[in-house]
Amino acid sequence: MKLSTKLTLFITGSKLAIVLLFVLALPFLIKQIASQYTNYTLNQQRQKVLDIVNKNGLDYYFQGEDNYGSYTMLKEEFIALLPVESNLKMDTIKDSQRLIESDTLNYRVLSYTFKNDNKNYLLEIGKTTASINQYNKPLQQFALFVLIILIVLTILIDLTFVRILVRPLAKIIGSRLTNRRFPFKDNQEQIQTSTTDFKYLDESLILLMSQINEAFYKERDFTSNASHELMTPISILQNKLENLLSNENLDEEISLAIIEMMKTVNRLKNITKSLLLISRIENEQYIRKEEIKPLLLFKEIIEEIDHRLEEKHIQISLNVSPDAVLKGVNKDLLFQLFFNLIHNAIKFNRDQGEIFISDKYLNNGAYEITITDTGVGIPKDDLVSIFDRFKKTNLQEDVGYGLGLAIVKSIAMYHQLQTSVQSEVGKGTTFTITFPKV
């Protein structure tokens, strides 16, 4: 999963968690806010009453009576003034029930005692809890609506910031790692970023790619030079052995020894030729401008290798479209690629086995060729390294120079082809070569 996707999921998840917690806590918060606001309102009303009493006296309320009481039409609020014992002191706000005109109602009541003309009086101001709570639901809806808007805005801001933040990382991945062909030929320009970690990552990747390139070119030059230099002494040695073998005075034992030596020299020569071929492919010394038909190419290969098929009594089934055409390729290299695969399919096949060659076009327009045999198969542990140079499989057979599949891989990479292999020991192997859509 991409870093930007993880950050997006984390941001969205955290915001949703906040919304959930807020929704769960919202009734309690609204209730507390309403209660605090009611307390504030009751205190304001108390102060207003006390200011009136200080200014106009208690007669402003009593008007000749011993106490005072008043409430609104719907009994939502009331105010009461009455004398009390001199030792009574109160300054509270709490919920309590009051009987007003035969109705028992729940009120939030402020109770406060004060002195006036050396007499103690109790002031009570009440507000019904029903009127306090009637705005709770609208307030909750409004608060939730505001919260959702804020959450959406913050998510948009966070996503924009995340996109800007990880953009240098996406450029680093795109320019350094994604769809890169080895060796790396383009100039490695640093990605502009103010994030120290990304800058360090980019510099490290550039350094690593440069070191890989340097090591690759050194190895390739060594392989090319060593293979080229070896050809001359090998050819000289081969000629000398041939001259010795033509001597009529040699006895049979020495002649057989020379023949074995010539076989060894010939093997060495073939290995050197294969290394030279790989080196030339990697140095891109071949032109890819030819147009071929796979069916004709396979017929040429089968014709050349027919004697091997007869030796092991192997049947080959060729099911390739006569209309298929490959453009922008090198015929000799593709001949070598498929020759090596078919040669291996024969070499590691059982007597009276079969080889199946087929093709098809994929949905994305790519062209695919598969070569399947009924041979001994490749152990699962060996599949990951069969294209490595000098890597042998089926070691009990002790055959092959370990370069045939390395050549196949080099040619495939040179033509930008995809190679895959599936195998099961004792049942056979299938090699798949996929040509990209032109």
C-alpha positions, 0 to 999 in steps of 0.5 A: 500500500502506498504511503499516501494511501496509508496517510489518507486512511489514517487521517480519515480514520482519525477524523471519523473516530473524533466524530464518533467520540464527539457524537457520543459525548455531544448530549452530555456536553450540550446538557452541561453547556445548557446547565452552565448557561442557565446558571449564568442567566439565573445569576444575572437575574438575581443581580438585577433583582438585588439592584432594584431592591437596593434602588427602590426597596423591597416595597417595589416587589411586596407592595404592602404584602409580606412576600412576593411571588410571580411566574410567567403565563406558561409557568416556565419561570418564577421569582419569589421573595419572602422573609426567613429566619435570620440565621438562614444562609443560602446561595445555591443553584439546584434542581427541585420540584415546585407546586404551582397552581396544583402543577408539580414542575421541575425547576432549576432554582437559584436560592439566595439569602440577603439582608435588608433593613436588618431583616433576612430575606430569601430570593428564589428564581426558577426556570423549568428544566423542560424549557432548558432542555427544549433547545438541546436537540437543535443545538446537538444537530447544529453542533454536529453539522458544524463539526462535519463541515469542519472535519470535511474541511480539515480532511481536504486540507490534510489530503492536499498537504499529504499530496504535496508532502509525498510528491517528492517521494512519488517522483523519487520512486517514479524516476529511480525505481519504477520501470527502470531498465538496467543499466541506468543510462540517463543522468541522475538529477536530484529531486527538488524537495525541502524534506531532509529524509526524502533528500537523503533517500534520493541522494542514497539511491543516486549513489547506489545506482551509480555504484551498480552501473560502475560495477556492471560496466566493469564486469561487462568490459571484463567479460567482453575483453576476456572472452575476446582474448581467449578466442585466439589461444583457443583457436590456436590450441584447436588447430594444433590438436587437429594437426596432431590428430592428422599424424599417422604415426599416433597410436590409438590410445594417444589419438583417443586422448587427443580427441578428448582434449579436442572435446574439452577445447571445443566446450571451452570455445562454445562457452567463450562464444556464448560469453561474447554473444551475451557481451555483445547483446548487453552492449547493444551491438545488434540492430532491431529493425527486422520484421519476422513471422514466428511460424517461419522462425520456428520451422527453421529451428525445427528443421535445424534441430530435427535430428535431435528430435529423432534421436529421442523420438520426441514429437513436436506440436507447432500451433502458431498463427501464420498471420502473427508478425513481430516488428522491430526485432533482431531475427538472429537473436530471436532465433538463438532465444527460441533455439535455446529453449527448444534445445533445452526442451529436447535435452531435458525431455524423456524419450518419446516425449512431447513439445508444444509450441503455441501463441496467443494475443492477450487482452492488452494487445501483447503477444505471447509464445509458450514452449511446453515440454514433458521432461524432468522438470525443474526443482522449485528451489532452482526456478529463481536462479535458472537464468543466472550464468553458469547455474545448472539445474538437474545436476544429476544429469551433469549437462549444460554449460549454464549459459543457454538460459542466460543468453535467453534472458539477455536477448529478452531484456534487449528486446524488452520481453517478459520471461516466465517459467512454470515447472513441476518435477517429473511433469515438465516445464513451460517457458512463456515469452511475452512481446509488448504491444507495438 
